[in-house]
Amino acid sequence: GVLWLETVRGCVYRCAYCYYHKQSPGLRTFPIERLLKEVKHAWDCGLQEIVFLDPCFSKRPHLEDLLDGVGSINHDRRLRLHGECNVEGIDSHVAEKMARAGFSQLEVGLQSVKRNTLRNIHRAFHPQRFLQGVRSLRNAGIEVMVDLIAGLPGDQLSDICRSLDWVLYHDAYDTLMLYPLGLIPSTELRQQAKKWGLIAMSHPPYLVTRTPN
């Protein structure tokens, strides 16, 4: 009952733990017409969900055109849509379009609130924009799953707890997930594991088992 669908290859971000941006030297998109045919086929077949596999769905080009097209097909919201994104680029206008298209949940990567840790993994964090994006989605009726990562270079246990506390204090979530870091082959963190003192499983899912902190 679920269709797993990519609309892009590559990623606009360069997170040190991730491989998506190495799939392509630039962001390559599948034509919207092709994607809408896939969505229409899923709707016609009576599927229940579509999971968009894009690493950052909100950053794909012509996002609103795609959302409008999906919303026309999924006019009764029978298909529940899920995806991942950077919430800091979402405002109330985009959130409403996502809701009309049928999105019921978005997974949002926060990873950590410690500035030094975020610099180590090439992540930006704008607290007020993050909170506004979460509020826009929740006000539109879309559940927000916030992700944090345990084991990032620079984070101690107290830093992980502080990140958890920050999300809880601001009530900036519907579901809060804490994932262990994985050193995926060919990622920057895997290549610099010795520099950061990271020890991980030698086999999938390559979870980190020890850090200096």
N, C-alpha and C positions, 0 to 999 in steps of 0.2 A: 503493500500500500504506500510505499515511499519512493519518490524519484530523487536521486542525488544528481545535482546539476551544477556544472561549472559554467560561468559566463565569461571568465577571463583566464588567461595564463600569465603568471608573473605577479608582481606586487609593487605598489608604489613605495612601500616602506622597506627598510634594510635591517630588520631586527636580527641581532646576532645569533639567536637561538633557532632561527627559522630558515627553511630552504625555499619557500615559495618564490622569493625574488630572484633565485638562481635558475628558475625554470625558463626564463626568457630575459633577454637583455632589456626589454621594455615591456610595458603592459599591452598584451594582445587581447582583443575582445572578439567574442563570437558575435555575428550579426544579430541584431535585435529580432529581425524577422524570423531567423532560425530558432532563437530561444522561445519566441512566442508560439511557434509551431509545437515545440516540445511541451510547453505549458498547456496548450490547447489539447494535445494528445493525452496528457495526464488527467486533465479535467474530464475529457470525453470517456476515458477508461474508468472513471470513478475512483482514482487514487485519493488517498487521504492527506498526504503531505508532500511538499517539495522542500528539500534541504539544499540551499545554495552553498556550494563549497568554496566560493571565492574567499581568499584570506581577509579581504576588507571590502565587503559588498557596497558600502556607502561611497567608496572612492572610484567605482567603475564609471567610465565616461557614459554620458547620456542616461544617467540613473533614472531621472524622472520620466523619460520617455518609456523606459522599460517598465517602471512601476505603473504608469498609466495603461500600458498595453496589457499587463498582467491583471490589473484591476478590471478591465473590460471583459476579459475572459472569465475571471474568477469573481464575477459580480455578486454571487451569493456567499462568497468566502467559504465555500465548501472545502477548498484546498487550504490547509494550514501551511504557512510558509515560515521557514526558519533560516537564519544566516548568521554570519559573524561580521563585525565591523568595528571601526574606531568611532566611538560615540561622540567625540568632540566636534565632529563635522556635521552633526545632525541637529536641525532646528525643528520647530513645531510644524512648519510647512512640509518638510520631507517626512517627518514622523507620521503626519496625517495621510500622506500618499502611501506610505508603507502599510498603514493600517487598512486603507481602502483596498490595497492590493491583496491583503489577506495575511500579512505577517502577524503571527501570534507570539513569537519570541525572537529575540536577538541576543547573541552571545557577544560580550564586550570584553576586550582585553585591557586590563589595567596593569596586571603583573606585579607592580610594586609602587609605593608612593615615595620611596627614598630616591632623592635626586641623583646621588652618586651611582647607585645601582642602575638607574635608568640610563644614565650616560654610558655605563659600561656595556649596555646591550642596545644602544642607539635608539632609545625610545624617548619620545617627548610626552610631557604630562602637563595639562593646563587644568587645574582643579575646578575652577568655576565653569569652564566650558564642558568639562566632563559631567559635572552635576546637572548643568542645564540640558545636556543631551539626554541623560538618563530620565530627567523629569519630562522632557518632550515625548519620549517613547512611552513612558508609563501613563502620561496624560492621554495619549492616543489609544490606550488599551493594549499596548504591547509589553509583554513580560521581558524583563532584563536579567540576563545571567551574567554576572561579573566574574571574570577569571583572575586569579592570582597565581603566581608561580613560586614554589618553594625551592630554594637551592641556587638562586641567581647569584652571580659573583658580586660581592659587596653586601649582601643581605645576611644578617644574623637572625637568630630566632626572634629577638626583640623587634627587629624590623618587620618581619613577617606578621607578627602580632599587631604592630602599629598599622600596617596596611589593612589588616582585617578590621581593626578598630575604626579606622577612618571611614571605611565603607559602611560599617554598622552605625556609626555616629550620625552620618548624613543620610541614613536610610536610602542609600543609592543602589538598591538591588531588589530583585524578587527572589533570585537564587544566587548564592555565593559559592563559588567553586575554588578549591585550592589544589593545584596540580603540582606534582613533582617535576622538576626540570629534566628534560631528556636531551642528551647530547647526540643529536641526529647527525649521521655521517655527512661530511662536506659543509656543514655549517661553520660559521666563524667560531662559535664557542667550542665546538668539537676540535677544531684546528688549534685553538689556544687553550686547551684544557690544562696543560702543564703550567702555563702562565698564571692561570687563575686557581690552580690547585684543585681542580675538579676531577673526581673519580666517579666513573659510571659503569654500568653493565656493558659488557662487550657484545651483547646480543640484544635484539629488539625486546622491549621498547627503549633501550639505552638510558634507563633512568639513572640520575645521579645518586650515588650512595654515600658520598662524603664530600664536604668542602672544608676549607680552612676555618670557617666560622660556625 
